[in-house]
Amino acid sequence: MARSFVVALLTLCSAVASAATRTVKVNADGSFSPQVVYISSGDTVEWTLNAGDSIIPVSSSCTARPYDATDVNEFTGPMPVAASGIFSLSQLDSGYVVQQAGTPCPAGAQPRAAAAGQILCPGGSYEATLDTTWQDPALSGVFIRLLWKDIQKSPGTDDVNFDFTVLDREVNQAVKNGKLYSIGIKAGDDGTPTWLFTSGGVTPLSLQDGGSDDDVQCGSRMTLGNPTETAYQNRYFDLLRKVAAHLKSRADWYRALAYVKPSGANLFSHENRLPKRCTSGCICNTQVFSQHGYTPSKLYAFYQAQFDLLATEFPNKTMSYALIQDGFPRVNETGDYLRTDGTSSGGALPGVTEQTQVILNLGQAREGIRFAVAHNGLNPKISSNCLTNVNGIGCPNKWVLQEGSEGQVTGFQTTNAEKVSTPADVDSALLNALDNSQAVIVELYEERFWEAVRQPNGIINPAGSGRTMAQWADQFHTRRKTLFPSLDPPYPSVYRHTFTKTTTSGNQTFYYVNGAKCSVAPASVVILAPGNVPPCHRRAVNH
């Protein structure tokens, strides 16, 4: 018996020493089989994964190493490229609490959703996502919506100037639940920090806009910066660099990042737009921007620089540009602007949607397939032929449809939670995205997601598609595989990395864990020095 054991062990160790690829199974409890794998430089380790698994290099049990894309042995993965499925939205103020139906919400607030004998009330931690949302198996992840003023409390790039409390809390939720997340950092009316103007060297602009051309009132007054001003760009780009460095300080945090959203030129939301109306009796926003040096070419330079920065600071990540097609003030290169009567103060002005289209073309040209395009206004389905008639009633945004037809990754966020207000609306909006676009991702307001997944038997609308949220997610995952077969799958069942020995003597050892279950003892990959054999080989011979 002992002799047969020795022979078997010798055979195993010989195979280890000579194999070009070694397979490691990720077990359901977060452990690995085998726990230690011995390879030669140039060999590949292949991990077989379960849903939500990740391979995270560590320096100790749950302390992830920093992420370094330039390291040949950076084996953090799998990296989600163009992630598909259903994402929820984080809150912009207080999070939610779940209560029994019939009980009053805290502080007299009104319930935001109701399902299965429960209600959803404001009253949770600031900008918190529900644990049950993070844990839902149908969910791909959460779009963490951040405000500039909350993250950066004062000018400067030292740690003391930043508060990552909310970001860290939400990202840790993503990691421990095996989910993904996206981030966007908004300026705009309630996102721009006041220190930007008092000590940040940025010129304050007094603006007023309601966000809709149909508004009969002047809209909200706000003090914003001009994204085409150098000082503004420097401050916003410093912010992006700091956030990138913070997320890369832990490989598990960085791996779970799905999309980073270009932003910084904002009105009320994270969408890319600025105050642009010039209405009689109100502040003429186009005139204000013109007087402070705004031109289309300077706007394009702001986005070109931001795209380049994001590509550098967030390597191996997909950008997702949320468009408003007519979102920028109509000012031309010589400073002529749109007046209250709809005419120009001088020469010809850029077309209504021209600036957005130039930015989309710029992103596609510079970043290729890693430049995704989205629109935050998906409505319930009305038309059925939007791919051939993009101007049909209720069709998804035609600029997104155009980008999709050109081979870009696209997605949508549903119209606000008051307009898409029922589970039936959610089901219909998802049908609109599936039938009438090339979208691979849909973002839902958390209250609508919470309500939809709590319908009887999980079926969102029996009179509609008859699908559960998990079945809807599968539809978009399938589309992602079909439309982009050349891209690595965002949720693979197998992950591989080829290791290269970078030390000059002795074996080289790398420790790692499953990011969602890091409490299990770390496993290791050992690159053998030339001439060395695995310890098991030596033990077998001695035995």
NUSEGU-109163 format. One record per residue (C-alpha): residue number from 1; residue in one letter; y negated, z, x. Coordinates in steps of 0.2 Angstrom, whole numbers, plus 5000, padded with zeros to 4 digits. Last residue first. Layout:
BEGIN
R   resi   resn     yy     zz     xx
R    NUM      A      Y      Z      X
...
REM end
This chain:
BEGIN
R   resi   resn     yy     zz     xx
R    543      H   4961   5010   5048
R    542      N   4950   5005   5063
R    541      V   4951   4987   5058
R    540      A   4946   4991   5040
R    539      R   4932   5003   5045
R    538      R   4925   4989   5056
R    537      H   4925   4976   5042
R    536      C   4918   4989   5030
R    535      P   4903   4991   5042
R    534      P   4899   4973   5041
R    533      V   4900   4963   5057
R    532      N   4887   4960   5071
R    531      G   4887   4945   5082
R    530      P   4870   4939   5077
R    529      A   4861   4953   5068
R    528      L   4866   4956   5050
R    527      I   4854   4954   5036
R    526      V   4857   4969   5025
R    525      V   4853   4968   5006
R    524      S   4851   4984   4998
R    523      A   4853   4993   4981
R    522      P   4841   5007   4976
R    521      A   4848   5022   4967
R    520      V   4846   5021   4948
R    519      S   4829   5028   4942
R    518      C   4822   5011   4943
R    517      K   4828   5005   4927
R    516      A   4815   4992   4921
R    515      G   4811   4986   4938
R    514      N   4829   4984   4943
R    513      V   4829   4991   4961
R    512      Y   4827   4985   4979
R    511      Y   4830   4990   4997
R    510      F   4829   4977   5011
R    509      T   4839   4980   5028
R    508      Q   4837   4971   5044
R    507      N   4851   4972   5057
R    506      G   4848   4975   5075
R    505      S   4836   4966   5086
R    504      T   4822   4953   5085
R    503      T   4817   4957   5067
R    502      T   4812   4942   5055
R    501      K   4829   4938   5048
R    500      T   4827   4925   5034
R    499      F   4833   4928   5016
R    498      T   4836   4915   5003
R    497      H   4832   4921   4986
R    496      R   4841   4918   4969
R    495      Y   4839   4923   4951
R    494      V   4852   4920   4937
R    493      S   4851   4922   4918
R    492      P   4833   4915   4919
R    491      Y   4819   4921   4908
R    490      P   4803   4911   4913
R    489      P   4814   4896   4917
R    488      D   4809   4887   4933
R    487      L   4799   4872   4929
R    486      S   4807   4854   4929
R    485      P   4814   4856   4911
R    484      F   4796   4858   4904
R    483      L   4796   4851   4886
R    482      T   4814   4856   4882
R    481      K   4815   4873   4890
R    480      R   4798   4878   4883
R    479      R   4804   4871   4866
R    478      T   4819   4882   4866
R    477      H   4809   4897   4870
R    476      F   4797   4893   4856
R    475      Q   4811   4892   4843
R    474      D   4820   4908   4851
R    473      A   4804   4918   4847
R    472      W   4805   4913   4829
R    471      Q   4823   4918   4828
R    470      A   4818   4935   4836
R    469      M   4803   4937   4823
R    468      T   4816   4934   4809
R    467      R   4817   4917   4800
R    466      G   4818   4913   4782
R    465      S   4805   4899   4785
R    464      G   4795   4902   4769
R    463      A   4801   4910   4753
R    462      P   4811   4923   4763
R    461      N   4795   4927   4773
R    460      I   4796   4938   4789
R    459      I   4815   4941   4788
R    458      G   4818   4957   4797
R    457      N   4832   4963   4785
R    456      P   4818   4968   4773
R    455      Q   4801   4966   4782
R    454      R   4797   4978   4797
R    453      V   4796   4964   4810
R    452      A   4781   4956   4800
R    451      E   4771   4972   4798
R    450      W   4771   4977   4817
R    449      F   4767   4959   4822
R    448      R   4753   4958   4809
R    447      E   4746   4975   4815
R    446      E   4748   4969   4833
R    445      Y   4738   4953   4831
R    444      L   4749   4939   4836
R    443      E   4749   4928   4851
R    442      V   4759   4912   4850
R    441      I   4768   4903   4865
R    440      V   4777   4887   4868
R    439      A   4764   4876   4860
R    438      Q   4768   4857   4857
R    437      S   4759   4856   4841
R    436      N   4761   4853   4822
R    435      D   4779   4859   4818
R    434      L   4780   4874   4829
R    433      A   4762   4880   4829
R    432      N   4761   4877   4810
R    431      L   4777   4886   4807
R    430      L   4771   4901   4817
R    429      A   4755   4901   4806
R    428      S   4766   4900   4790
R    427      D   4777   4915   4796
R    426      V   4761   4925   4800
R    425      D   4753   4920   4783
R    424      A   4769   4926   4774
R    423      P   4768   4942   4784
R    422      T   4751   4945   4777
R    421      S   4733   4944   4783
R    420      V   4730   4929   4794
R    419      K   4712   4929   4789
R    418      E   4709   4948   4791
R    417      A   4720   4949   4807
R    416      N   4709   4936   4816
R    415      T   4715   4918   4818
R    414      T   4732   4917   4827
R    413      Q   4732   4915   4845
R    412      F   4739   4898   4852
R    411      G   4748   4890   4866
R    410      T   4749   4876   4878
R    409      V   4757   4870   4894
R    408      Q   4750   4854   4899
R    407      G   4760   4837   4898
R    406      E   4745   4826   4892
R    405      S   4751   4827   4874
R    404      G   4749   4846   4876
R    403      E   4731   4844   4882
R    402      Q   4727   4833   4867
R    401      L   4735   4846   4855
R    400      V   4724   4859   4863
R    399      W   4709   4849   4860
R    398      K   4714   4845   4843
R    397      N   4715   4864   4838
R    396      P   4729   4867   4826
R    395      C   4729   4857   4810
R    394      G   4722   4865   4794
R    393      I   4716   4849   4786
R    392      G   4721   4834   4797
R    391      N   4710   4829   4812
R    390      V   4724   4829   4825
R    389      N   4733   4815   4814
R    388      T   4749   4810   4824
R    387      L   4753   4827   4830
R    386      C   4745   4835   4815
R    385      N   4757   4827   4803
R    384      S   4763   4841   4791
R    383      S   4746   4848   4785
R    382      I   4743   4865   4778
R    381      K   4751   4878   4789
R    380      P   4744   4895   4791
R    379      N   4730   4896   4804
R    378      L   4729   4896   4823
R    377      G   4712   4901   4829
R    376      N   4713   4908   4847
R    375      H   4715   4891   4856
R    374      A   4725   4889   4872
R    373      V   4727   4879   4887
R    372      A   4738   4881   4902
R    371      F   4734   4877   4920
R    370      R   4750   4880   4930
R    369      I   4755   4862   4926
R    368      G   4741   4855   4937
R    367      E   4729   4867   4945
R    366      R   4715   4856   4951
R    365      A   4716   4841   4940
R    364      Q   4721   4851   4925
R    363      G   4707   4864   4927
R    362      L   4694   4851   4930
R    361      N   4699   4841   4915
R    360      L   4698   4856   4904
R    359      I   4681   4861   4911
R    358      V   4675   4843   4908
R    357      Q   4681   4844   4890
R    356      T   4672   4861   4887
R    355      Q   4656   4854   4893
R    354      E   4657   4838   4882
R    353      T   4661   4847   4866
R    352      V   4644   4845   4858
R    351      G   4638   4831   4869
R    350      P   4627   4834   4884
R    349      L   4609   4832   4880
R    348      A   4598   4816   4882
R    347      G   4581   4819   4889
R    346      G   4566   4830   4883
R    345      S   4565   4846   4872
R    344      S   4580   4838   4863
R    343      T   4582   4837   4844
R    342      G   4591   4848   4832
R    341      D   4576   4855   4824
R    340      T   4577   4872   4832
R    339      R   4578   4864   4850
R    338      L   4593   4859   4861
R    337      Y   4588   4859   4879
R    336      D   4580   4850   4893
R    335      G   4583   4858   4910
R    334      T   4585   4843   4921
R    333      E   4604   4844   4922
R    332      N   4605   4845   4903
R    331      V   4606   4860   4891
R    330      R   4617   4861   4876
R    329      P   4623   4879   4876
R    328      F   4642   4881   4878
R    327      G   4656   4884   4865
R    326      D   4658   4868   4856
R    325      Q   4677   4866   4860
R    324      I   4680   4885   4860
R    323      L   4694   4887   4873
R    322      A   4706   4900   4879
R    321      Y   4711   4895   4897
R    320      S   4728   4901   4902
R    319      M   4732   4902   4921
R    318      T   4750   4903   4927
R    317      K   4755   4914   4941
R    316      N   4764   4910   4958
R    315      P   4749   4917   4968
R    314      F   4736   4927   4959
R    313      E   4722   4929   4972
R    312      T   4723   4911   4978
R    311      A   4725   4902   4961
R    310      L   4713   4914   4953
R    309      L   4700   4911   4966
R    308      D   4702   4892   4965
R    307      F   4701   4893   4946
R    306      Q   4685   4904   4947
R    305      A   4676   4893   4959
R    304      Q   4679   4878   4948
R    303      Y   4674   4888   4933
R    302      F   4657   4893   4940
R    301      A   4655   4875   4948
R    300      Y   4657   4868   4931
R    299      L   4644   4879   4924
R    298      K   4632   4874   4938
R    297      S   4635   4856   4934
R    296      P   4632   4859   4915
R    295      T   4615   4867   4919
R    294      Y   4608   4885   4917
R    293      G   4593   4889   4928
R    292      H   4585   4904   4919
R    291      Q   4573   4894   4908
R    290      S   4587   4883   4902
R    289      F   4597   4898   4897
R    288      V   4583   4905   4887
R    287      Q   4579   4888   4879
R    286      T   4597   4886   4874
R    285      N   4598   4903   4866
R    284      C   4583   4900   4855
R    283      I   4580   4918   4848
R    282      C   4578   4918   4830
R    281      G   4565   4912   4817
R    280      S   4571   4894   4818
R    279      T   4589   4893   4825
R    278      C   4594   4888   4843
R    277      R   4612   4892   4844
R    276      K   4622   4893   4861
R    275      P   4627   4910   4864
R    274      L   4641   4908   4877
R    273      R   4659   4902   4876
R    272      N   4676   4904   4885
R    271      E   4687   4915   4873
R    270      H   4689   4933   4878
R    269      S   4679   4938   4862
R    268      F   4661   4941   4856
R    267      L   4651   4929   4867
R    266      N   4659   4926   4884
R    265      A   4657   4917   4901
R    264      G   4668   4929   4911
R    263      S   4685   4921   4907
R    262      P   4700   4913   4916
R    261      K   4715   4921   4908
R    260      V   4729   4927   4919
R    259      Y   4746   4923   4912
R    258      A   4764   4931   4914
R    257      L   4761   4947   4924
R    256      A   4778   4956   4925
R    255      R   4781   4952   4944
R    254      Y   4764   4959   4948
R    253      W   4767   4976   4941
R    252      D   4784   4977   4949
R    251      A   4778   4972   4966
R    250      R   4766   4986   4967
R    249      S   4749   4984   4976
R    248      K   4749   4966   4969
R    247      L   4741   4973   4953
R    246      H   4727   4982   4962
R    245      A   4724   4967   4974
R    244      A   4722   4956   4959
R    243      V   4711   4968   4950
R    242      K   4700   4969   4965
R    241      R   4699   4951   4967
R    240      L   4694   4948   4949
R    239      L   4680   4961   4950
R    238      D   4673   4953   4966
R    237      F   4673   4937   4956
R    236      Y   4663   4944   4942
R    235      R   4650   4952   4954
R    234      N   4648   4936   4965
R    233      Q   4647   4925   4949
R    232      Y   4633   4936   4942
R    231      A   4623   4935   4958
R    230      T   4625   4917   4960
R    229      E   4618   4913   4942
R    228      T   4629   4900   4933
R    227      P   4637   4914   4923
R    226      N   4621   4920   4916
R    225      G   4621   4938   4912
R    224      L   4621   4946   4895
R    223      T   4609   4957   4884
R    222      M   4614   4956   4866
R    221      R   4606   4954   4849
R    220      S   4619   4950   4835
R    219      G   4617   4935   4823
R    218      C   4601   4926   4818
R    217      Q   4606   4925   4800
R    216      V   4612   4910   4790
R    215      D   4628   4909   4800
R    214      D   4637   4892   4798
R    213      D   4636   4888   4816
R    212      S   4646   4903   4820
R    211      G   4646   4915   4834
R    210      G   4632   4926   4827
R    209      D   4620   4923   4841
R    208      Q   4606   4932   4849
R    207      L   4601   4933   4868
R    206      S   4590   4943   4879
R    205      L   4595   4938   4897
R    204      P   4597   4951   4911
R    203      T   4595   4944   4928
R    202      V   4609   4950   4940
R    201      G   4606   4961   4955
R    200      G   4620   4973   4952
R    199      S   4609   4989   4951
R    198      T   4601   4989   4934
R    197      F   4606   4972   4928
R    196      L   4625   4973   4932
R    195      W   4624   4992   4929
R    194      T   4624   4989   4910
R    193      P   4642   4983   4911
R    192      T   4646   4967   4900
R    191      G   4660   4970   4888
R    190      D   4652   4973   4872
R    189      D   4642   4957   4870
R    188      G   4651   4946   4882
R    187      A   4660   4951   4898
R    186      K   4679   4950   4895
R    185      I   4693   4952   4907
R    184      G   4709   4943   4903
R    183      I   4727   4949   4906
R    182      S   4744   4943   4901
R    181      Y   4759   4954   4900
R    180      L   4778   4953   4902
R    179      K   4792   4964   4896
R    178      G   4807   4974   4904
R    177      N   4803   4990   4894
R    176      K   4799   5000   4910
R    175      V   4788   4986   4917
R    174      A   4778   4982   4902
R    173      Q   4774   5000   4898
R    172      N   4769   5002   4916
R    171      V   4757   4988   4914
R    170      E   4749   4996   4898
R    169      R   4746   5013   4907
R    168      D   4740   5005   4923
R    167      L   4728   4994   4914
R    166      V   4721   5008   4903
R    165      T   4718   5020   4918
R    164      F   4712   5006   4930
R    163      D   4695   5014   4933
R    162      F   4685   5006   4947
R    161      N   4669   5011   4957
R    160      V   4679   5024   4966
R    159      D   4691   5012   4973
R    158      D   4677   5003   4983
R    157      T   4672   4986   4978
R    156      G   4654   4989   4973
R    155      P   4643   4991   4958
R    154      S   4648   5004   4945
R    153      K   4660   5008   4931
R    152      Q   4671   4993   4934
R    151      I   4686   4993   4922
R    150      D   4678   4999   4906
R    149      K   4663   4988   4908
R    148      W   4673   4972   4912
R    147      L   4682   4974   4895
R    146      L   4701   4971   4895
R    145      R   4713   4963   4883
R    144      I   4731   4966   4888
R    143      F   4740   4951   4880
R    142      V   4757   4959   4877
R    141      G   4775   4954   4880
R    140      S   4790   4943   4876
R    139      L   4793   4952   4859
R    138      A   4809   4950   4849
R    137      P   4817   4965   4858
R    136      D   4803   4976   4851
R    135      Q   4801   4990   4864
R    134      W   4782   4986   4869
R    133      T   4778   4985   4850
R    132      T   4788   5001   4847
R    131      D   4778   5010   4860
R    130      L   4762   5005   4851
R    129      T   4748   4997   4862
R    128      A   4734   5007   4868
R    127      E   4716   5002   4869
R    126      Y   4710   5020   4868
R    125      S   4724   5032   4862
R    124      G   4729   5031   4844
R    123      G   4718   5034   4829
R    122      P   4718   5018   4819
R    121      C   4731   5018   4805
R    120      L   4747   5008   4802
R    119      I   4756   5013   4786
R    118      Q   4774   5017   4782
R    117      G   4786   5015   4768
R    116      A   4794   4999   4775
R    115      A   4778   4990   4778
R    114      A   4759   4993   4778
R    113      A   4745   4987   4789
R    112      R   4727   4991   4794
R    111      P   4726   5007   4785
R    110      Q   4708   5013   4781
R    109      A   4700   5026   4792
R    108      G   4695   5043   4784
R    107      A   4695   5052   4801
R    106      P   4713   5050   4803
R    105      C   4723   5040   4790
R    104      P   4727   5048   4773
R    103      T   4745   5050   4769
R    102      G   4752   5039   4755
R    101      A   4763   5029   4766
R    100      Q   4770   5039   4780
R     99      Q   4761   5037   4796
R     98      V   4761   5026   4812
R     97      V   4747   5028   4824
R     96      Y   4737   5013   4831
R     95      G   4726   5011   4847
R     94      S   4708   5015   4848
R     93      D   4696   5001   4854
R     92      L   4700   4983   4860
R     91      Q   4718   4984   4855
R     90      S   4732   4975   4864
R     89      L   4737   4958   4857
R     88      S   4756   4954   4854
R     87      F   4765   4940   4862
R     86      I   4779   4929   4855
R     85      G   4789   4916   4865
R     84      S   4786   4907   4881
R     83      A   4781   4911   4899
R     82      A   4773   4897   4908
R     81      V   4780   4903   4925
R     80      P   4788   4920   4924
R     79      M   4792   4926   4942
R     78      P   4810   4931   4943
R     77      G   4808   4940   4954
R     76      T   4802   4950   4969
R     75      F   4811   4942   4985
R     74      E   4796   4942   4997
R     73      N   4807   4939   5012
R     72      V   4797   4924   5018
R     71      D   4781   4935   5017
R     70      T   4766   4924   5011
R     69      A   4767   4929   4993
R     68      D   4765   4948   4997
R     67      Y   4768   4960   4983
R     66      P   4766   4978   4988
R     65      R   4782   4988   4988
R     64      A   4789   4997   4973
R     63      T   4791   5016   4973
R     62      C   4805   5020   4961
R     61      S   4818   5025   4973
R     60      S   4810   5022   4990
R     59      S   4801   5008   4999
R     58      V   4806   4996   4985
R     57      P   4809   4977   4983
R     56      I   4809   4973   4964
R     55      I   4823   4962   4956
R     54      S   4820   4961   4937
R     53      D   4830   4963   4922
R     52      G   4823   4961   4904
R     51      A   4837   4951   4897
R     50      N   4853   4953   4908
R     49      L   4853   4945   4926
R     48      T   4865   4938   4938
R     47      W   4858   4940   4955
R     46      E   4861   4927   4969
R     45      V   4858   4931   4987
R     44      T   4856   4916   4999
R     43      D   4860   4915   5017
R     42      G   4848   4909   5030
R     41      S   4850   4925   5041
R     40      S   4867   4931   5039
R     39      I   4872   4942   5024
R     38      Y   4879   4959   5020
R     37      V   4877   4966   5002
R     36      V   4876   4984   4997
R     35      Q   4877   4990   4979
R     34      P   4890   4977   4975
R     33      S   4888   4977   4960
R     32      F   4871   4983   4955
R     31      S   4865   4998   4945
R     30      G   4852   4996   4931
R     29      D   4863   5004   4918
R     28      A   4868   4986   4911
R     27      N   4874   4980   4927
R     26      V   4865   4968   4938
R     25      K   4879   4957   4946
R     24      V   4876   4952   4964
R     23      T   4882   4935   4971
R     22      R   4882   4930   4989
R     21      T   4878   4913   4994
R     20      A   4881   4905   5012
R     19      A   4897   4914   5014
R     18      S   4904   4917   5031
R     17      A   4901   4936   5034
R     16      V   4905   4941   5016
R     15      A   4921   4931   5016
R     14      S   4926   4939   5031
R     13      C   4922   4956   5023
R     12      L   4933   4952   5008
R     11      T   4948   4946   5018
R     10      L   4947   4961   5029
R      9      L   4946   4972   5014
R      8      A   4961   4964   5006
R      7      V   4971   4965   5022
R      6      V   4967   4983   5024
R      5      F   4972   4987   5006
R      4      S   4988   4978   5008
R      3      R   4992   4989   5023
R      2      A   4988   5005   5014
R      1      M   5000   5000   5000
REM end
